[in-house]
């Protein structure tokens, strides 16, 4: 089975459900390291923690998680099985975001007309496979399993000093980019795939628990 460690950022607190999932994971995978980082500079902390992991650990994969999520050990086992199958790549779990009156999957569904990443229209339900991994243009930053080989390859690309993997700025059109967009785009430039494994579903608490069942029911009312 693929070896992995978990890294997460937190603003001083974590959700109780997140802590419980961490404890369950620690019991099931005693050789897994947990790398917390805190502070206001999210992208800097993610880069620093990633470099620390590369320098000090020998695991195959680093699983970046947000501290307002929870997951099951069955889902995690499926994620690791998929990692063994796909090899070096980025693999996102399935999570959901809630922005205003819109609920959408936490991965990018495609590209808009000017070539930038998009999550779909404001009144669009995005369908996706439920029982098999599928390729995506880019993963959301809340849940990303990334192979060490991919991290090393992306670092070879031109980047702002100290920000080789995660960076938030503006694109050529002046549009603000997500902090995880750089790592997905870098992986694809280096010819690595980006996947979503929907059977590793993380529950996102914002403030209620947003799940695939909630997502389907929500769009069914539109």
N, C-alpha and C positions, 0 to 999 in steps of 0.2 A: 504494500500500500504506500501511496505517496506520503512523504514526510512533510510536515508543515509547521509553521508557527503563526501566531495571531498578533496583529498589531491593531491598535485602536486609538483614536483621539477622543478626548473628553474635556468639557469646559469646567471641570471641577466636580462633577457628579456623573453618575451613570444610572440608567434605568435599572430598577430591581430585576426586571426580566432579563436584561442583558447580563447582569452579574450571575444570575442563576444559570444561564446558558454557558457562561465562561466556566463556572464550577463543574457543570456536567461534562464539559469538554475536557477539562483538566483531569477528571477522574477517568474518562474513557481513553485519553491520550496523554499518559503521564510524561512523555518525553517532549511534549509541545511547550514552547516558551510563549509567554505573554508579554508584549511590549507596549505598555501604555505611554501616551504622550499627551501633554496638556499645555494650554496657553492659547493666546488669541491668534497667533500666526499659524493658521491651519496648514497652509501649503509648506511652509518652512519645516514645521514639525514632522510632516509626513516624509519629506525628503531626508531629514536627519535620521529619523527612525529607520527608514529603508536602508540607508547607508550603514547604520550600526548593525542591522540584521545581516547584511552582506559581509560585513567585516568579522562578525563574531559567531554566526550560526552556520550549520551545514545542511539545513533543511532544503528540500526541493522547492517548496512553495511558501509564499507569504500571503496570508489571508488578511486583507485590510477590511475592517468593519467599523461602522459607526456605532456609538454607544447608546443609541436609542432603538436597537434591534434585539430580536431574540430568534432562536433557531432550535431545531431538534437534532438529536444525534443521528437519527435515521437520514435526515436530509444532508447532514454533513458527510456521512458515509457515502452517499450517492455522489456528492461533489468530489470527493477524493477518488472514487471509482472513475468518474468522468475525467479527472485530471490524469489518472494512469492511462486512460484510453487515448486522450487527445495529445498528451505530451506537452512540451513547452508552449505556452500560450497564456492568454488572460481568460479567466472563466468567472463570469458574474453570477451571483445568485439572483433569484427573483425577488424583488422588493418593489414597493409602490410609494409614490410621492403624492402629496395632496397640496395643490396650489390653487387658492381661491375656490372655485366651484369645480375644479378639474382634478380627477384622480388618474394617474398614468403610471405605467411601468417605469422602474428606475433604470432602464436601459434605452439607448437611442434606437428609434425604429427606422431611420432612413435619412435622406438628405433633402433639403428644400431646393428651390430653383437656383439659388446662388451657390450651392455646393456646401453650405454649412449644415451641421448636424441638427436634426429636429426630432421631436418626440411625437409628431403628428399634429393634426388640427385641434382647435379648442373644443370642438364637439365631436371628436372622433374616438371610438373605442378601438384600441389596437388589439388585434387577435394575434395569438402566438401559439406554438406547439406547447402542450402541457406535459408530455411524457418523454421528451427526448431533448438533448442539447441542440441548440441552433446558433448559427453565426449571427453576430450583430455588428453594426458599424463601430460602436464604442460602448463601453461599460460605464454605468454611473459609479461615483466614488464611494457609495455607502457600503458596497460589498464586492470586493475584487480579489480573486485568488490569482496571484501572479508568480510565474516561474522565475527562479533566480537567473536563468539564462536570458530571459526576456529583459529583466532589469539591467543586466550587464550590457546587452546589445543596445538598448535605448540610450544608455549613458554615453555611448560613442557618438551619438548625434549632436549637432550644435545645440546648445541650450544656454539659458541664462545661468550665470555662476550660482552654484548651490541649489539649483532647481532643475535637476535633470529629468525628473519623473512627473512631479505634480507642480502645476503652475496656473495661476489665474491671471488673466490679462484680457486683451482685446485682440480679435482677429483682424484680417485685412480689411474687413468691412466695418470695423469699429464696434463689433458686437462682443459683449463680454463672454468669455469662454468659461466653461466649467473647469474646476481645478483638476479633474481626472481626465479631461479630454486629451491632454498632451501625452499621457502614458498610453492611451489606446491608439492614438494616431502614430506615435513612435513605434509601437509594436507592429502595426500594419506596414509602416515604412521598412521595417526590418523583416517583413514577410512572416510574421507570426499571426495566428488567428486570434480573434476575440469571440468568445462564446457566451451564451447564457445557458445555465443549467436550471430549468424551472422547477425541478424536483428538490432543489435546495432553496426553499422559500423562507425568506426572513420576514418576520412580522415587524412592521414599522409602526412605532407609537407616536402619533402626531395629531392631537393628543390621544385619539382613540386608535385601536389596533387596526391597521389597514392590511388586508389580506387579499388573496386572489378571489376568494368568495365575496368579500365586500366589494371588490372592484367589479365583478360580474353583476352583482345586485345593483350597484350604483348606476352603471351604464344601462341596465335594463329598465331603469325608471326614466331615462331621458326620452 
